[in-house]
Amino acid sequence: MPFVRVRGHQLAILHGSRAVDTTAVEQKTLFTFYSRAEAEAAAGPRRHELEQILEERHPQVRFDWKNVWKAVGEQLHALPESYDYQDRSRKRFEEGLRAFSRELLVADPRMQPQAGALVEEHRHELELLAWLISWRLQTAKETDRFRRADEFHWRFEAPADGVSVDAEEHAVGLYERGKYPEADRAFRLFIACFPSYAEGHNYLGLIALAQGRLADAVEEFRITAEKGRRLFPKRIPKDSWWGDLATRPYMRGLRNLTLTLNRLGRYDEALQVCQTLETECHDDLAADVFRSSIFLNTGRYAEAAVRSLRLVNLWPDELFVAGFALAEAGDPRAATLLVRAVLHHPRAAQVVVGGRVPKATTRDEWRDDDAGSSLRENLAGWLRARRRPGLILLRKVLDAAPVRRALTELREAEVAWRSNAPNALDTLHQLRDPSQAEKLAREAGLHGAVATRDEG
């Protein structure tokens, strides 16, 4: 439990913890007050602000704020009336600036060949810093009435173990634009500056995944989960999982780890992580999304169908998994489900069967293509045998004249919707209604059809 002690002309909030290797009790400074004005503001009108800051910084610590503020009030006499917070912040900033500037000044590629190699090796980090310097100079003189007052430099002197929103968004933008080497070095720099930045490892895993380095992705997602778990508060109510921002790196790490293990064919490990998602994180829906693909890949078709059928109204991608699983089991519902899948993701269906897809021109088409690519990767174990009943049935659905006519109507309705035409959204919903899929399956003569491996 944190406690307050006088240190010279300062008051420190300390926390004792036992070292794992020596079992000795070590004291960690959680916060320091430098002036009476600061301590009085913290224990009075700005109490909740500082409490929030410290609870965010130290999620594993349980604060007894009543006793903390009582101890601060009893020892106010040890503090000076005022303190130059700007001078302290300036000194720290200038020390870091001088150290960086010195290294950059002496690393002259024209005079030292090795300096040129060193600068080139760190090109992406330096380009990121060049952008950041320009952005900081641009925003330094801006005024914003929504900015919080920080006369005691609480947020500046005790930064969160994370990256500023603008810098993170810049690096995420590099990743989303496919600039993977630049994004990789940016996130590695962030992690070097903030070792507990779990989300950085998640993005390193996503970059590795996009580049096909699945083993590297597994390692990064494991680190994401491990570091993310250490960011938790001591107790998390069941209904706060995912809703609590502190849990998100951990849960993202587990989800992406499961996905990658499935793609690697390490199905038993993936199912173990699914169990953690369900029992610890209460994330049973995401766990079943992964299980449905794993069960299809491993030939557990009845279980794949059960898991995916409960998800199809939430995630239309699961219509493919459900349709394929039912087709493998010879269930006549498969055709209707695959018609529904095609109506929601026509381009993804073409990607899954290996057909040619015209170049995407809209955001929806890009997402549809991504859905198809993800299905191919997540169902790779099942797709190794190309004469699958589900694939044969999906090709029949795509070739059926009633379905092709419906897809034409869908494209027209999507154009109308993007043009804000009245009733266009209602038309889209009607065309994708489950009853419409059943009607089309009947018209195409596919309702109740069961494909076999000998067809095609």
N, C-alpha and C positions, 0 to 999 in steps of 0.2 A: 504494500500500500504506500503511495507517495507521501512524503513528509517534507517539512520546510526547515531549512537551516540557514544561519547567518554565515556568510563567507566574506570577511573583510567588510567592505561597504556595500555588499550585495546580499540579496536574499535568493536562495536557490530552492527550487522544487526538485527533490531527489527521489529516486526509486531504487530499492535494493533488490538484486537478483543473484541467485547462486550460480556460479560458474560450473559448467558441466564437467570440465576436466579436473578442477582442483576442489570443487564443492565450496570454495571460499565465497563469501558474500561480497559482491561488487556493487558500488553505488554509481548510478547513472544520473547525470543532470538532465532533467526534462525541460526546465525553463529557469531563467534568471531574471530577477527584477533589478533595475539599476537606479531607480529613483522612487521617492515617496509618491510623487504624482502618478507614476505608472502603476504602482501597487494599489493605490486608492481607486484608480480608474478600473483596474482589473477586478478588484473585490466589490466594486460598486456598479456604476452604470454600464460598464462594458464586460461584466462578468461572464455572460453567456457567450460572448464573442471569443474570449480567450479559452473558455472551456471547450468550445467547439474546435478551435485550432489544435489544442493539445490532445484532445481525444482522436482527432484525425491523424496526428503525428504518431501517436502511441496507442494503437487500437487494442494491444494486448494488456494494457494497464487499466486497472479499475481505480478510478479516482473517487476519493471521499471528499467531495468539494466542500462540504460543510466544515470539516476539520482543517482542510487546506486554507480556506479563507480566514478561519479563526486564527490559525498560526501566523498567517501573513499580517493580520491586524495587530497581533500582540507584539510583533517584531519590527513594526514600521520605523521605530527609532533608529535602527541600524542603517537606514537608507538616507542618502543625501536628498535635498529638496528637488534637485533637477539633475539632468544628465544630457550630454550632447549625443543624441542617437544618430544624427546625420553624420557626425564626424566618425563614429565607429563604423557605420556602413560604408562611408567613403573610403576609409582605410582598407577594409577588406576588398572592396571592388578594385581599388587602385593596385593593391598587391597582386591580385590575379591578373589584371590588365598588363602590368609591367612584366610579369613572368612570361605571359604569352607573347607580348610584343618583343621581348628580348629574343626568344627563340625564332620568331619570324624574321627579325632584323638580321640575325646572323646567318640564317639559312638562305643565302643568295646563290641561286643556281648558276648565275653567270661566273661566279668566282670559285664555286665548289661543286664539282660534279655530283658528289654524294648528297649535297643539299638538294639538288634538282631531283634526285631519286626519292629523297625523303618527302619533299613537297608533293611529288606526283603520287606517292604512296597514300598520302592523306588528302588527295584532291577532293573527294566527296565531302569529307568533314569540313574542309576549308570553304568549299562552295556553300555548304549549309551555314557556316558562320558568317560568310559574306552576306548572305540573304538576311540572317538574323540581325547583323549589325545595321544594315540598311533599314530594316523594319523597325528596330528599336529607335533609331534616329528619327524616323518618320513619325513615330507615335509619342516621342518624348515630350513634345510641347502641346500635345492634344489635351483638351479639357473634356472631362466627362463627369456629368453631375451624378452618375451612378457609381463612380469609383468610391470605395470605402476609405475613410480617413485612416491613416496608419502612422500617427505621429510618434508612436513608440516602436515602429518598425517590426511589429510582431510577425507579419507575413514575410517581410523581407529577410529578417535575421533568422527566422526559423522556417525555412521553406519546406513544403511537403516533399516527401520522398518520391517525387514524380517530376514530370516535365510540364512546362507552361503550355496552356491550351493551344496557343498560336504555333509554337514550335512543333507540337505533336501533330496538329492538323497539316502542317507543311510536309512533314515526313509521311503521314498517311496519304497525302495527295501524290507523293512520289510513287508509293506502292500501288495506288489505284491506277495510276497512268502507266504502270508496267515498267517503271524505272527502278528495277530491283537492286542493282548494285548501289545506286545512290541512297535508296531507302534503307538498305541493309547497313551501310556505314552510319547513316543518321541514327538509327535505333541503337546501334552498338555504342555510339558516342553518348547517347542519352543514358544507357545502362552504366557506362563507365562513370558518368557524373552522379547518377542516382542508382546505386546497386540494387535497391529494393523495387525498382521500376518493373513490375511484373508484366505489364502490358507490352513493354518493349520486346520481351521474349516471345510473347504471343505473335507479334508482327514478324519477328525473325522466323518463327515457325511457318507463318502464312507465306512468306517470301520463299522459304525452302520448299514448301508444298507446291507453289506455283512453278518453281524451277525443276520439279521432279525429284528433289533430294529428300525422299520420304524419311530416311533414317535420321537425318539432321532435324527434320520437322518434329519427329517424335521426341527428340531430346529437348528441343526448345519448348514444346508444349508441356513436357514434364516439369521443366524449370518454372514455366508460367504458373502451373498449379501449385508447385511447392512454395514459390515466393508469394503467390496470391493467398495461400492459406495462412501465411504468417501476418497478413494485413488485416485479418478478421478481428472484430471485437470479441471479447471472451465468450459472450453468449449471443446466439442469433435465433430469434423466434422462427418457427417453421414457416410462417407466412411472410417472412422478410427475405427469404432466399430470392436472389435475382433482383428483387425490389431494392435491396440494400446495395448501394454502389460498391461497398467494400468487398462484396462477394464476387463481383463480376469477373475480375481476372482469373480467379480460381475456376469458376464455372466455364469460362471460355476455354481455359487451358484443358479442362477435362473433356469438353465437347470436341475440340479440335484434335485432341489426342485420340479419342475414340474413332473419329473419322479416319485419321491417318493409319491407325492400326488395322482398321478394316481394309483399307486400300493395300496395305502390305500383306494381307492375308493372315494376320496374327489375330485370328477371330476370338480365341479364348481370352487373350489379354483385353481385347476390345469389350467383350461382354463383362469382364470384371469391372472395367471403368463404368460401363452402363449401370452396374449394380451400385456403384458409389454415387453416381448421379441421382439414382432413384432413392436410395435409402438415406444418404447423408444430405443431399441437396434438395430432395423432394422435387426433382426435375424429371418426373416420370415420362412426360411427353417427349422431351428430347431423347431420353434413353430409348423409348420405343421407336423413334425415327431411326436411330442407329441399329437397333435390334432387327427391325424389319429387313434392312439391307443385309445384315450379317446372316440372318436365317435364310434369306433367299440364296445368298452365296454358298451356304453350307447345306443346301437341300432340305432345310426344315420348312417346307412350304406351308403347312397348316399354321405353324407359329408365325411365319412371315405375314400370312393373310390376316390373322387375328390382330397383330400389332398395327399393320398398315391401315386396316379398315377403320380403326377408331380415329385415324388421323386425317383421312382424305378431305374432310370438310374444313380442316385447318390449313393443310399444306397440300395443294393439288398435285405436287410431285409424287406424293404417296399413292396416287391413283395408278401410276405405272407399276409400282412395286406390288400393290394389291392385285392388279390385273395379271401380272406375270405369275404371282404365286397361285392364284386361282386357276390360271391356265395350266400350270404344271400339275395341279391336283385334279384337273378335268372338271372344274366347276363351271357351269354354264353362265355364271354371272360375269365371267372374265371379259367378254366382248363389250358389254355395256360400260364396264369400268374403264376399258382402254379407249372407248369412244369419248368418254368424259375427259380422260387424260389428254387426248389429242385436241379437244376443244379448248382446253386450258393452255396447253403447251404444244402447239402444232410444230414449231421448229425443233423443240426438244425431241419430239417423237422421231423426226427425220434424222437427228443426230444419233439417237439410240440405235436405229436400224441401219445406220451407216450410209444414209442417203445424202445427196448433195443439197446444201442449204444456201439460198442466195445471201449475199452480203447483208448484214444487219444495217438498217438505216435509222432505227429509233431505239430509245432506251429500252422499251419493252421487248424489242427483238433481241437486243444484246442480252437481256436477262433471260430470255427464253433459250438462247444459245448456251448461256452459262448453265442453265438448269439441265440441258441435255448433256453437256460435258461432265457435269457433276454426277449424273446418273450413270454414265458410262464408266466413270472411275470408281464410283461406290458399288457398282454391281459387276465389277470386272471378273470376279470369281464365277458368277453365274453366266456371264456373256462369253466365257471362253468356248463354250459349246454353242456354235452359231445356229444349230437346228433346234432351238428351243421352241416349244409350243407357243409361249407368250410372244416371241418375236415374229413367228409366222402369223399369229393372229393380229399383231399390231400392223404388219405390212398389209394385211387384208383390210383393216380399218382405214389405213391411209389411202388405199386404192379404191375404196368404195365410193361410187358416184354421189350418193346422198351426203356422205361426210365431206367430200370435196366441195359440194355446193354450200354446205353449212360453213365451211372455212372461208369461202368467198364472202358470205354474208358477214362473218365475223370481222374480216379485214375491213369491209366497208363500214361496219359499225364502229370499229376502232378509229378509223379516219374521221368519222363524224364526231366521235367523242372528243378527239384531240382538237377538233374545230369548235367545240362547245355547242354542238347541235342539240336541240331539245330532244329528250327521250332517248338519246343514244346510249346512255348508261343502262337504262332499263332494257334496251334491246340486247346489250351484251349479257346482262344477267339472264335474260330469257333463253338466249342461245346456249348458255352454259348450264342451264338448269338440268339436274339429273333426269328429269322426265324427257327432256329433249334428247339426251344421249340414248335413252332406251328406245325412243321413237326412231332415231336414226339407225340404231342397230337392227331394228325390225325391218326397216325399209331396205337395208343393205343385205338382208338375209343372214345376219350374223348373230342375232339375238338367240342365246342359248347354244351358239356354236362352240365346239371344242376342237382346237387344232391339235394335230399330232406331229411328231418329229418327222413323219414321212411325207408331210405336205410341203408346199412351197414352190 
